[in-house]
Amino acid sequence: MARPMMAPRLAAVRARLAELDADAALLTFLPDIRWAVGFTGSNGILLVTENDAHFLTDGRYQAQANHEVVGAEIHVPGYKLFEFIAERKLLDDSKTCIVQSDHLTVDELDRLRGIVQDVRFEPEPRLLVREVASKSEEEIDKIRAAQTITDAVYGDLLRLIKPGVSEQNIAAEIVYQHLKRGCDRMSFEPIVAAGARGALPHARPSNNQIKQGDMVVIDMGGVKDGYASDMTRTVAVGDPEEEARVVYQIVLDAQNAAIEAARAGMTGRELDQVARSVIEEAGYGEAFSHSLGHGIGLQTHEWPSLSSRTEAKLPLGVAVTIEPGIYLPGKYGVRIEDIVVLTEDGCTNLTASPKELLVL
């Protein structure tokens, strides 16, 4: 059983405390709490000190916390969690406590400082992003399992993609098939965009009906055991125009180049540029309007971003999407996306769906 493996992650939190010259951390971001001690509910905080760890929640989650939480003492004080910290003097031996400033509101921080007055609360954004980004083998297996479901959904979906079928109809089938195959929920609202709507990278499904000759962009993913999948494929309905074939091949070449180059230790900027240079050299640089990809795991979008702004080195074991695209307003869009895990000498692709242009 994997739950005991959660406890060593508290050591990683304490290592961050040492780096920041602090003696406590208050985790309020639920995905980080799940990563650290295993709790999957919707209300809880985790207080980690140099010697102890305390998980606090309300009565709805008492049995769940007893079943899930590893490595921390469980407290169920109700909804006044900050007050409980003060009443039980859980921070009496601490002088400086780090808080997750990108997930704790200003109002909550002010209230916390008013309740626990003898501790200095220091805001720290992106407290555990590197630690969470480096996936264990167990986590990689869970992402692979989620992506395998999405691969299977895509295979079944192809029979529905034809003239006269609406984007909304296909999106509904995507949701149904993911849940039917065992996903907890969707990673995000599916994107189904046909024809000119495919030039909108985040188009929401509409009642727009597929027409003969359309390029159709499908971006979808589901969450299985807490871990997300994410995959995009673009297919042609009937014989597409020649330029669309050319554009598709450029995007595929860009993705293949990035996957070939991807490895731990390079920066997000460097990996983004590998794919971007292929598209730029083909004359479509301005039509690639977003970053190459993003981290994925307990969240659909995690650190790091594979973009021109990311100078940080990509850690070993990080799972990222590789998703270049070209979008031509008024015509169509093409995007192809896989999930890969970075290793010392390359990457492992967790996505099995074919990528050669399918003409349905």
BALOBA-1460 file (C-alpha; in Angstrom, 3 decimals):
// residues 360
<rec num="1" residu="m" x="0.000" y="0.000" z="0.000"/>
<rec num="2" residu="a" x="1.444" y="3.398" z="-1.023"/>
<rec num="3" residu="r" x="0.177" y="5.654" z="1.800"/>
<rec num="4" residu="p" x="3.232" y="5.295" z="4.093"/>
<rec num="5" residu="m" x="5.344" y="6.758" z="1.268"/>
<rec num="6" residu="m" x="3.626" y="10.099" z="1.889"/>
<rec num="7" residu="a" x="5.387" y="10.718" z="5.237"/>
<rec num="8" residu="p" x="8.869" y="11.385" z="3.758"/>
<rec num="9" residu="r" x="7.391" y="14.342" z="1.893"/>
<rec num="10" residu="l" x="7.201" y="16.158" z="5.214"/>
<rec num="11" residu="a" x="10.995" y="15.988" z="5.234"/>
<rec num="12" residu="a" x="10.947" y="17.899" z="1.956"/>
<rec num="13" residu="v" x="8.752" y="20.573" z="3.561"/>
<rec num="14" residu="r" x="11.179" y="20.850" z="6.465"/>
<rec num="15" residu="a" x="14.091" y="21.140" z="4.046"/>
<rec num="16" residu="r" x="12.343" y="24.146" z="2.505"/>
<rec num="17" residu="l" x="11.951" y="25.626" z="5.985"/>
<rec num="18" residu="a" x="15.694" y="25.335" z="6.507"/>
<rec num="19" residu="e" x="16.329" y="27.064" z="3.176"/>
<rec num="20" residu="l" x="14.024" y="29.921" z="4.199"/>
<rec num="21" residu="d" x="15.408" y="30.174" z="7.749"/>
<rec num="22" residu="a" x="11.990" y="29.448" z="9.233"/>
<rec num="23" residu="d" x="10.810" y="26.915" z="11.781"/>
<rec num="24" residu="a" x="7.211" y="26.281" z="10.638"/>
<rec num="25" residu="a" x="5.055" y="26.247" z="7.523"/>
<rec num="26" residu="l" x="1.291" y="26.547" z="7.246"/>
<rec num="27" residu="l" x="0.029" y="24.807" z="4.103"/>
<rec num="28" residu="t" x="-3.386" y="25.988" z="2.930"/>
<rec num="29" residu="f" x="-3.263" y="24.855" z="-0.714"/>
<rec num="30" residu="l" x="-5.224" y="21.593" z="-0.849"/>
<rec num="31" residu="p" x="-3.236" y="19.926" z="-3.681"/>
<rec num="32" residu="d" x="-0.027" y="20.492" z="-1.688"/>
<rec num="33" residu="i" x="-1.670" y="19.104" z="1.439"/>
<rec num="34" residu="r" x="-2.733" y="16.035" z="-0.517"/>
<rec num="35" residu="w" x="0.804" y="15.646" z="-1.848"/>
<rec num="36" residu="a" x="2.304" y="15.972" z="1.636"/>
<rec num="37" residu="v" x="0.005" y="13.792" z="3.766"/>
<rec num="38" residu="g" x="-2.655" y="12.268" z="1.501"/>
<rec num="39" residu="f" x="-5.825" y="14.190" z="2.428"/>
<rec num="40" residu="t" x="-8.288" y="14.516" z="-0.479"/>
<rec num="41" residu="g" x="-11.098" y="16.531" z="1.111"/>
<rec num="42" residu="s" x="-12.135" y="20.139" z="0.531"/>
<rec num="43" residu="n" x="-11.295" y="21.747" z="3.887"/>
<rec num="44" residu="g" x="-8.110" y="21.458" z="5.876"/>
<rec num="45" residu="i" x="-4.779" y="23.035" z="6.729"/>
<rec num="46" residu="l" x="-1.437" y="21.444" z="7.495"/>
<rec num="47" residu="l" x="0.977" y="22.909" z="10.018"/>
<rec num="48" residu="v" x="4.521" y="21.565" z="9.752"/>
<rec num="49" residu="t" x="7.128" y="22.476" z="12.375"/>
<rec num="50" residu="e" x="10.680" y="21.294" z="12.849"/>
<rec num="51" residu="n" x="9.504" y="18.399" z="15.018"/>
<rec num="52" residu="d" x="5.760" y="17.949" z="14.461"/>
<rec num="53" residu="a" x="3.035" y="18.006" z="11.843"/>
<rec num="54" residu="h" x="-0.609" y="18.816" z="12.559"/>
<rec num="55" residu="f" x="-3.517" y="18.400" z="10.158"/>
<rec num="56" residu="l" x="-6.684" y="20.337" z="10.982"/>
<rec num="57" residu="t" x="-10.132" y="19.902" z="9.466"/>
<rec num="58" residu="d" x="-13.822" y="19.971" z="10.340"/>
<rec num="59" residu="g" x="-16.185" y="17.221" z="11.465"/>
<rec num="60" residu="r" x="-17.295" y="16.281" z="7.947"/>
<rec num="61" residu="y" x="-13.849" y="14.850" z="7.309"/>
<rec num="62" residu="q" x="-12.980" y="13.122" z="10.579"/>
<rec num="63" residu="a" x="-13.341" y="9.564" z="9.256"/>
<rec num="64" residu="q" x="-11.785" y="10.492" z="5.923"/>
<rec num="65" residu="a" x="-8.780" y="12.130" z="7.566"/>
<rec num="66" residu="n" x="-8.272" y="9.134" z="9.851"/>
<rec num="67" residu="h" x="-8.218" y="6.927" z="6.758"/>
<rec num="68" residu="e" x="-6.075" y="9.108" z="4.498"/>
<rec num="69" residu="v" x="-3.677" y="11.296" z="6.467"/>
<rec num="70" residu="v" x="-0.171" y="9.927" z="6.992"/>
<rec num="71" residu="g" x="2.589" y="11.509" z="9.074"/>
<rec num="72" residu="a" x="0.578" y="14.209" z="10.842"/>
<rec num="73" residu="e" x="-1.452" y="14.369" z="14.037"/>
<rec num="74" residu="i" x="-5.123" y="14.820" z="13.163"/>
<rec num="75" residu="h" x="-7.276" y="17.472" z="14.835"/>
<rec num="76" residu="v" x="-10.967" y="18.075" z="14.147"/>
<rec num="77" residu="p" x="-11.804" y="21.414" z="15.806"/>
<rec num="78" residu="g" x="-14.578" y="22.412" z="13.432"/>
<rec num="79" residu="y" x="-14.289" y="25.489" z="11.231"/>
<rec num="80" residu="k" x="-12.135" y="27.737" z="13.454"/>
<rec num="81" residu="l" x="-8.846" y="26.227" z="12.386"/>
<rec num="82" residu="f" x="-6.627" y="29.268" z="12.990"/>
<rec num="83" residu="e" x="-8.144" y="29.727" z="16.438"/>
<rec num="84" residu="f" x="-7.332" y="26.111" z="17.270"/>
<rec num="85" residu="i" x="-3.664" y="26.704" z="16.458"/>
<rec num="86" residu="a" x="-3.610" y="29.518" z="19.013"/>
<rec num="87" residu="e" x="-5.651" y="27.684" z="21.653"/>
<rec num="88" residu="r" x="-3.484" y="24.566" z="21.509"/>
<rec num="89" residu="k" x="-0.299" y="26.650" z="21.263"/>
<rec num="90" residu="l" x="0.861" y="24.645" z="18.261"/>
<rec num="91" residu="l" x="3.233" y="27.433" z="17.232"/>
<rec num="92" residu="d" x="4.550" y="28.340" z="20.672"/>
<rec num="93" residu="d" x="7.995" y="26.952" z="19.877"/>
<rec num="94" residu="s" x="8.176" y="28.738" z="16.521"/>
<rec num="95" residu="k" x="9.310" y="32.249" z="15.723"/>
<rec num="96" residu="t" x="8.787" y="32.333" z="11.943"/>
<rec num="97" residu="c" x="6.056" y="30.531" z="10.027"/>
<rec num="98" residu="i" x="5.946" y="30.445" z="6.240"/>
<rec num="99" residu="v" x="2.526" y="30.840" z="4.580"/>
<rec num="100" residu="q" x="1.603" y="30.133" z="0.967"/>
<rec num="101" residu="s" x="1.026" y="33.680" z="-0.187"/>
<rec num="102" residu="d" x="-0.222" y="32.621" z="-3.612"/>
<rec num="103" residu="h" x="-3.030" y="30.604" z="-2.015"/>
<rec num="104" residu="l" x="-3.822" y="32.442" z="1.241"/>
<rec num="105" residu="t" x="-5.928" y="35.570" z="0.886"/>
<rec num="106" residu="v" x="-4.876" y="38.900" z="2.363"/>
<rec num="107" residu="d" x="-7.923" y="38.760" z="4.638"/>
<rec num="108" residu="e" x="-6.997" y="35.289" z="5.886"/>
<rec num="109" residu="l" x="-3.405" y="36.344" z="6.540"/>
<rec num="110" residu="d" x="-4.542" y="39.422" z="8.463"/>
<rec num="111" residu="r" x="-6.905" y="37.269" z="10.520"/>
<rec num="112" residu="l" x="-4.177" y="34.725" z="11.201"/>
<rec num="113" residu="r" x="-1.791" y="37.422" z="12.385"/>
<rec num="114" residu="g" x="-4.491" y="38.777" z="14.674"/>
<rec num="115" residu="i" x="-5.160" y="35.379" z="16.225"/>
<rec num="116" residu="v" x="-1.552" y="34.150" z="16.556"/>
<rec num="117" residu="q" x="0.304" y="37.312" z="17.530"/>
<rec num="118" residu="d" x="3.668" y="36.074" z="18.776"/>
<rec num="119" residu="v" x="4.734" y="34.458" z="15.493"/>
<rec num="120" residu="r" x="6.079" y="36.205" z="12.405"/>
<rec num="121" residu="f" x="4.185" y="34.984" z="9.349"/>
<rec num="122" residu="e" x="6.288" y="35.283" z="6.199"/>
<rec num="123" residu="p" x="4.586" y="35.059" z="2.790"/>
<rec num="124" residu="e" x="6.294" y="32.736" z="0.301"/>
<rec num="125" residu="p" x="4.878" y="32.104" z="-3.192"/>
<rec num="126" residu="r" x="5.383" y="28.784" z="-4.987"/>
<rec num="127" residu="l" x="6.629" y="27.205" z="-1.763"/>
<rec num="128" residu="l" x="6.715" y="23.566" z="-2.903"/>
<rec num="129" residu="v" x="6.477" y="23.746" z="-6.688"/>
<rec num="130" residu="r" x="9.805" y="22.020" z="-7.374"/>
<rec num="131" residu="e" x="9.168" y="19.296" z="-4.817"/>
<rec num="132" residu="v" x="5.681" y="18.594" z="-6.182"/>
<rec num="133" residu="a" x="6.912" y="18.725" z="-9.787"/>
<rec num="134" residu="s" x="9.327" y="15.794" z="-9.412"/>
<rec num="135" residu="k" x="6.986" y="12.839" z="-9.675"/>
<rec num="136" residu="s" x="7.517" y="9.485" z="-7.958"/>
<rec num="137" residu="e" x="7.072" y="6.271" z="-9.906"/>
<rec num="138" residu="e" x="3.697" y="5.831" z="-8.212"/>
<rec num="139" residu="e" x="2.608" y="9.276" z="-9.378"/>
<rec num="140" residu="i" x="3.831" y="8.633" z="-12.920"/>
<rec num="141" residu="d" x="1.819" y="5.407" z="-12.981"/>
<rec num="142" residu="k" x="-1.295" y="7.341" z="-11.954"/>
<rec num="143" residu="i" x="-0.806" y="9.954" z="-14.662"/>
<rec num="144" residu="r" x="-0.234" y="7.160" z="-17.175"/>
<rec num="145" residu="a" x="-3.451" y="5.440" z="-16.053"/>
<rec num="146" residu="a" x="-5.423" y="8.660" z="-16.537"/>
<rec num="147" residu="q" x="-3.836" y="9.250" z="-19.934"/>
<rec num="148" residu="t" x="-4.621" y="5.668" z="-20.965"/>
<rec num="149" residu="i" x="-8.303" y="6.379" z="-20.347"/>
<rec num="150" residu="t" x="-8.097" y="9.506" z="-22.497"/>
<rec num="151" residu="d" x="-6.370" y="7.505" z="-25.253"/>
<rec num="152" residu="a" x="-9.235" y="5.007" z="-25.170"/>
<rec num="153" residu="v" x="-11.882" y="7.746" z="-25.238"/>
<rec num="154" residu="y" x="-10.222" y="9.300" z="-28.272"/>
<rec num="155" residu="g" x="-10.247" y="5.989" z="-30.121"/>
<rec num="156" residu="d" x="-13.977" y="5.558" z="-29.517"/>
<rec num="157" residu="l" x="-14.715" y="9.195" z="-30.300"/>
<rec num="158" residu="l" x="-13.521" y="9.014" z="-33.899"/>
<rec num="159" residu="r" x="-16.716" y="7.270" z="-35.034"/>
<rec num="160" residu="l" x="-18.769" y="10.299" z="-33.927"/>
<rec num="161" residu="i" x="-16.757" y="12.978" z="-35.696"/>
<rec num="162" residu="k" x="-18.586" y="13.559" z="-38.970"/>
<rec num="163" residu="p" x="-20.566" y="16.226" z="-40.799"/>
<rec num="164" residu="g" x="-23.717" y="17.377" z="-39.027"/>
<rec num="165" residu="v" x="-22.540" y="16.498" z="-35.497"/>
<rec num="166" residu="s" x="-22.213" y="19.462" z="-33.143"/>
<rec num="167" residu="e" x="-19.187" y="20.310" z="-31.011"/>
<rec num="168" residu="q" x="-21.398" y="20.094" z="-27.918"/>
<rec num="169" residu="n" x="-22.496" y="16.585" z="-28.808"/>
<rec num="170" residu="i" x="-18.894" y="15.428" z="-29.047"/>
<rec num="171" residu="a" x="-17.962" y="17.229" z="-25.808"/>
<rec num="172" residu="a" x="-20.822" y="15.511" z="-23.971"/>
<rec num="173" residu="e" x="-19.557" y="12.143" z="-25.184"/>
<rec num="174" residu="i" x="-16.040" y="13.003" z="-24.005"/>
<rec num="175" residu="v" x="-17.303" y="13.695" z="-20.485"/>
<rec num="176" residu="y" x="-19.528" y="10.613" z="-20.426"/>
<rec num="177" residu="q" x="-16.795" y="8.284" z="-21.667"/>
<rec num="178" residu="h" x="-14.211" y="9.540" z="-19.177"/>
<rec num="179" residu="l" x="-16.556" y="9.092" z="-16.232"/>
<rec num="180" residu="k" x="-17.792" y="5.734" z="-17.517"/>
<rec num="181" residu="r" x="-14.205" y="4.488" z="-17.755"/>
<rec num="182" residu="g" x="-13.427" y="5.360" z="-14.153"/>
<rec num="183" residu="c" x="-12.318" y="8.991" z="-13.990"/>
<rec num="184" residu="d" x="-13.215" y="10.925" z="-10.846"/>
<rec num="185" residu="r" x="-13.981" y="14.053" z="-12.853"/>
<rec num="186" residu="m" x="-12.747" y="15.960" z="-15.880"/>
<rec num="187" residu="s" x="-9.376" y="17.699" z="-15.861"/>
<rec num="188" residu="f" x="-11.047" y="20.675" z="-17.543"/>
<rec num="189" residu="e" x="-14.023" y="21.450" z="-19.752"/>
<rec num="190" residu="p" x="-13.334" y="19.652" z="-23.061"/>
<rec num="191" residu="i" x="-12.386" y="21.727" z="-26.074"/>
<rec num="192" residu="v" x="-14.030" y="20.724" z="-29.347"/>
<rec num="193" residu="a" x="-13.557" y="23.293" z="-32.100"/>
<rec num="194" residu="a" x="-14.376" y="22.706" z="-35.763"/>
<rec num="195" residu="g" x="-13.375" y="24.769" z="-38.776"/>
<rec num="196" residu="a" x="-12.685" y="28.436" z="-38.084"/>
<rec num="197" residu="r" x="-13.443" y="27.950" z="-34.379"/>
<rec num="198" residu="g" x="-10.320" y="25.808" z="-34.186"/>
<rec num="199" residu="a" x="-8.310" y="29.017" z="-34.458"/>
<rec num="200" residu="l" x="-9.469" y="29.827" z="-30.900"/>
<rec num="201" residu="p" x="-6.994" y="27.925" z="-28.670"/>
<rec num="202" residu="h" x="-9.493" y="27.664" z="-25.779"/>
<rec num="203" residu="a" x="-12.752" y="27.535" z="-27.717"/>
<rec num="204" residu="r" x="-15.714" y="26.270" z="-25.694"/>
<rec num="205" residu="p" x="-17.891" y="23.684" z="-27.411"/>
<rec num="206" residu="s" x="-20.855" y="25.266" z="-29.178"/>
<rec num="207" residu="n" x="-23.770" y="24.149" z="-31.296"/>
<rec num="208" residu="n" x="-21.550" y="24.672" z="-34.328"/>
<rec num="209" residu="q" x="-21.894" y="21.611" z="-36.559"/>
<rec num="210" residu="i" x="-18.959" y="19.924" z="-38.246"/>
<rec num="211" residu="k" x="-18.795" y="20.394" z="-41.990"/>
<rec num="212" residu="q" x="-17.055" y="18.472" z="-44.751"/>
<rec num="213" residu="g" x="-13.462" y="19.667" z="-45.035"/>
<rec num="214" residu="d" x="-13.244" y="20.941" z="-41.428"/>
<rec num="215" residu="m" x="-10.195" y="20.526" z="-39.251"/>
<rec num="216" residu="v" x="-11.425" y="19.620" z="-35.747"/>
<rec num="217" residu="v" x="-9.357" y="20.314" z="-32.606"/>
<rec num="218" residu="i" x="-10.137" y="18.094" z="-29.602"/>
<rec num="219" residu="d" x="-8.457" y="18.811" z="-26.239"/>
<rec num="220" residu="m" x="-9.543" y="16.654" z="-23.298"/>
<rec num="221" residu="g" x="-8.495" y="14.983" z="-20.094"/>
<rec num="222" residu="g" x="-9.803" y="13.276" z="-16.981"/>
<rec num="223" residu="v" x="-8.716" y="12.872" z="-13.372"/>
<rec num="224" residu="k" x="-8.087" y="9.357" z="-12.080"/>
<rec num="225" residu="d" x="-7.071" y="8.788" z="-8.437"/>
<rec num="226" residu="g" x="-6.361" y="12.503" z="-8.185"/>
<rec num="227" residu="y" x="-4.007" y="12.750" z="-11.175"/>
<rec num="228" residu="a" x="-4.888" y="14.464" z="-14.435"/>
<rec num="229" residu="s" x="-4.556" y="13.533" z="-18.083"/>
<rec num="230" residu="d" x="-4.409" y="16.006" z="-20.965"/>
<rec num="231" residu="m" x="-4.299" y="15.278" z="-24.690"/>
<rec num="232" residu="t" x="-5.030" y="17.171" z="-27.894"/>
<rec num="233" residu="r" x="-5.515" y="15.770" z="-31.363"/>
<rec num="234" residu="t" x="-6.596" y="17.488" z="-34.574"/>
<rec num="235" residu="v" x="-8.393" y="15.498" z="-37.248"/>
<rec num="236" residu="a" x="-9.727" y="16.300" z="-40.722"/>
<rec num="237" residu="v" x="-13.306" y="15.549" z="-41.729"/>
<rec num="238" residu="g" x="-13.070" y="14.817" z="-45.415"/>
<rec num="239" residu="d" x="-10.107" y="15.835" z="-47.527"/>
<rec num="240" residu="p" x="-8.617" y="19.083" z="-46.122"/>
<rec num="241" residu="e" x="-7.062" y="21.811" z="-48.224"/>
<rec num="242" residu="e" x="-3.370" y="21.451" z="-49.007"/>
<rec num="243" residu="e" x="-2.290" y="24.263" z="-46.697"/>
<rec num="244" residu="a" x="-3.999" y="22.523" z="-43.771"/>
<rec num="245" residu="r" x="-1.990" y="19.382" z="-44.474"/>
<rec num="246" residu="v" x="1.196" y="21.438" z="-44.570"/>
<rec num="247" residu="v" x="0.341" y="23.241" z="-41.332"/>
<rec num="248" residu="y" x="-0.494" y="19.963" z="-39.630"/>
<rec num="249" residu="q" x="2.890" y="18.515" z="-40.580"/>
<rec num="250" residu="i" x="4.682" y="21.617" z="-39.302"/>
<rec num="251" residu="v" x="2.980" y="21.273" z="-35.917"/>
<rec num="252" residu="l" x="3.772" y="17.566" z="-35.798"/>
<rec num="253" residu="d" x="7.411" y="18.227" z="-36.712"/>
<rec num="254" residu="a" x="7.609" y="20.865" z="-33.982"/>
<rec num="255" residu="q" x="6.178" y="18.488" z="-31.402"/>
<rec num="256" residu="n" x="8.446" y="15.636" z="-32.455"/>
<rec num="257" residu="a" x="11.479" y="17.929" z="-32.245"/>
<rec num="258" residu="a" x="10.536" y="19.027" z="-28.735"/>
<rec num="259" residu="i" x="9.919" y="15.465" z="-27.547"/>
<rec num="260" residu="e" x="13.250" y="14.386" z="-29.026"/>
<rec num="261" residu="a" x="15.051" y="17.236" z="-27.246"/>
<rec num="262" residu="a" x="13.208" y="17.092" z="-23.906"/>
<rec num="263" residu="r" x="15.257" y="16.058" z="-20.895"/>
<rec num="264" residu="a" x="15.726" y="17.050" z="-17.275"/>
<rec num="265" residu="g" x="18.134" y="19.912" z="-16.695"/>
<rec num="266" residu="m" x="17.176" y="22.076" z="-19.658"/>
<rec num="267" residu="t" x="15.129" y="25.207" z="-19.043"/>
<rec num="268" residu="g" x="11.492" y="25.689" z="-19.955"/>
<rec num="269" residu="r" x="12.592" y="28.478" z="-22.284"/>
<rec num="270" residu="e" x="15.011" y="26.185" z="-24.127"/>
<rec num="271" residu="l" x="12.415" y="23.483" z="-24.674"/>
<rec num="272" residu="d" x="9.810" y="25.989" z="-25.822"/>
<rec num="273" residu="q" x="12.300" y="27.386" z="-28.329"/>
<rec num="274" residu="v" x="12.961" y="23.962" z="-29.860"/>
<rec num="275" residu="a" x="9.367" y="23.690" z="-31.037"/>
<rec num="276" residu="r" x="8.912" y="27.399" z="-31.679"/>
<rec num="277" residu="s" x="11.923" y="27.570" z="-33.997"/>
<rec num="278" residu="v" x="10.428" y="24.845" z="-36.231"/>
<rec num="279" residu="i" x="7.199" y="26.820" z="-36.572"/>
<rec num="280" residu="e" x="9.015" y="30.126" z="-37.032"/>
<rec num="281" residu="e" x="11.266" y="28.751" z="-39.757"/>
<rec num="282" residu="a" x="8.170" y="27.567" z="-41.602"/>
<rec num="283" residu="g" x="6.773" y="31.106" z="-41.524"/>
<rec num="284" residu="y" x="4.025" y="30.633" z="-38.946"/>
<rec num="285" residu="g" x="5.735" y="32.001" z="-35.830"/>
<rec num="286" residu="e" x="3.064" y="34.599" z="-35.072"/>
<rec num="287" residu="a" x="0.384" y="31.906" z="-35.308"/>
<rec num="288" residu="f" x="1.861" y="29.972" z="-32.338"/>
<rec num="289" residu="s" x="0.335" y="32.158" z="-29.656"/>
<rec num="290" residu="h" x="0.846" y="30.223" z="-26.417"/>
<rec num="291" residu="s" x="3.588" y="28.434" z="-24.512"/>
<rec num="292" residu="l" x="4.718" y="24.943" z="-25.453"/>
<rec num="293" residu="g" x="3.256" y="23.253" z="-22.393"/>
<rec num="294" residu="h" x="2.882" y="23.002" z="-18.630"/>
<rec num="295" residu="g" x="3.460" y="20.698" z="-15.712"/>
<rec num="296" residu="i" x="0.692" y="18.254" z="-14.830"/>
<rec num="297" residu="g" x="-0.150" y="16.009" z="-11.880"/>
<rec num="298" residu="l" x="-2.521" y="16.690" z="-8.992"/>
<rec num="299" residu="q" x="-3.380" y="19.834" z="-10.925"/>
<rec num="300" residu="t" x="-4.005" y="20.036" z="-14.644"/>
<rec num="301" residu="h" x="-1.724" y="23.074" z="-14.826"/>
<rec num="302" residu="e" x="1.272" y="22.923" z="-12.506"/>
<rec num="303" residu="w" x="4.721" y="24.484" z="-12.418"/>
<rec num="304" residu="p" x="6.744" y="24.565" z="-14.624"/>
<rec num="305" residu="s" x="5.534" y="26.425" z="-17.665"/>
<rec num="306" residu="l" x="7.378" y="25.584" z="-20.871"/>
<rec num="307" residu="s" x="7.554" y="29.161" z="-22.068"/>
<rec num="308" residu="s" x="9.987" y="31.871" z="-23.107"/>
<rec num="309" residu="r" x="9.680" y="33.300" z="-19.581"/>
<rec num="310" residu="t" x="10.796" y="30.147" z="-17.745"/>
<rec num="311" residu="e" x="14.514" y="30.261" z="-16.988"/>
<rec num="312" residu="a" x="14.326" y="27.586" z="-14.267"/>
<rec num="313" residu="k" x="15.791" y="24.187" z="-15.032"/>
<rec num="314" residu="l" x="13.287" y="21.374" z="-15.443"/>
<rec num="315" residu="p" x="13.670" y="18.783" z="-12.666"/>
<rec num="316" residu="l" x="14.105" y="15.054" z="-13.049"/>
<rec num="317" residu="g" x="10.779" y="13.233" z="-13.078"/>
<rec num="318" residu="v" x="8.622" y="16.220" z="-13.986"/>
<rec num="319" residu="a" x="5.542" y="15.448" z="-16.107"/>
<rec num="320" residu="v" x="4.840" y="18.087" z="-18.737"/>
<rec num="321" residu="t" x="2.631" y="18.542" z="-21.765"/>
<rec num="322" residu="i" x="4.164" y="19.182" z="-25.180"/>
<rec num="323" residu="e" x="1.506" y="20.997" z="-27.205"/>
<rec num="324" residu="p" x="2.575" y="23.274" z="-30.052"/>
<rec num="325" residu="g" x="-0.115" y="24.785" z="-32.233"/>
<rec num="326" residu="i" x="-0.784" y="26.993" z="-35.231"/>
<rec num="327" residu="y" x="-3.976" y="29.081" z="-35.357"/>
<rec num="328" residu="l" x="-5.124" y="30.852" z="-38.519"/>
<rec num="329" residu="p" x="-8.105" y="33.162" z="-37.804"/>
<rec num="330" residu="g" x="-11.054" y="32.580" z="-40.049"/>
<rec num="331" residu="k" x="-9.638" y="29.275" z="-41.292"/>
<rec num="332" residu="y" x="-8.724" y="26.585" z="-38.746"/>
<rec num="333" residu="g" x="-6.343" y="25.612" z="-35.956"/>
<rec num="334" residu="v" x="-4.012" y="22.678" z="-35.389"/>
<rec num="335" residu="r" x="-2.695" y="21.526" z="-32.003"/>
<rec num="336" residu="i" x="-1.118" y="18.219" z="-30.987"/>
<rec num="337" residu="e" x="-0.462" y="17.417" z="-27.313"/>
<rec num="338" residu="d" x="1.166" y="14.572" z="-25.399"/>
<rec num="339" residu="i" x="2.290" y="14.157" z="-21.781"/>
<rec num="340" residu="v" x="5.952" y="13.236" z="-21.274"/>
<rec num="341" residu="v" x="8.054" y="12.595" z="-18.159"/>
<rec num="342" residu="l" x="11.595" y="13.979" z="-18.229"/>
<rec num="343" residu="t" x="14.533" y="11.702" z="-17.502"/>
<rec num="344" residu="e" x="18.284" y="12.351" z="-17.358"/>
<rec num="345" residu="d" x="18.800" y="11.429" z="-20.997"/>
<rec num="346" residu="g" x="15.437" y="12.124" z="-22.602"/>
<rec num="347" residu="c" x="11.780" y="11.618" z="-21.812"/>
<rec num="348" residu="t" x="9.073" y="8.958" z="-21.613"/>
<rec num="349" residu="n" x="5.877" y="9.605" z="-23.560"/>
<rec num="350" residu="l" x="2.757" y="8.561" z="-21.628"/>
<rec num="351" residu="t" x="0.469" y="9.085" z="-24.635"/>
<rec num="352" residu="a" x="-0.321" y="6.314" z="-27.118"/>
<rec num="353" residu="s" x="-2.836" y="7.827" z="-29.567"/>
<rec num="354" residu="p" x="-1.567" y="8.120" z="-33.169"/>
<rec num="355" residu="k" x="-0.515" y="11.535" z="-34.404"/>
<rec num="356" residu="e" x="-0.357" y="11.207" z="-38.177"/>
<rec num="357" residu="l" x="-3.142" y="13.256" z="-39.745"/>
<rec num="358" residu="l" x="-6.392" y="11.285" z="-39.698"/>
<rec num="359" residu="v" x="-8.860" y="12.010" z="-42.478"/>
<rec num="360" residu="l" x="-12.277" y="10.798" z="-41.383"/>
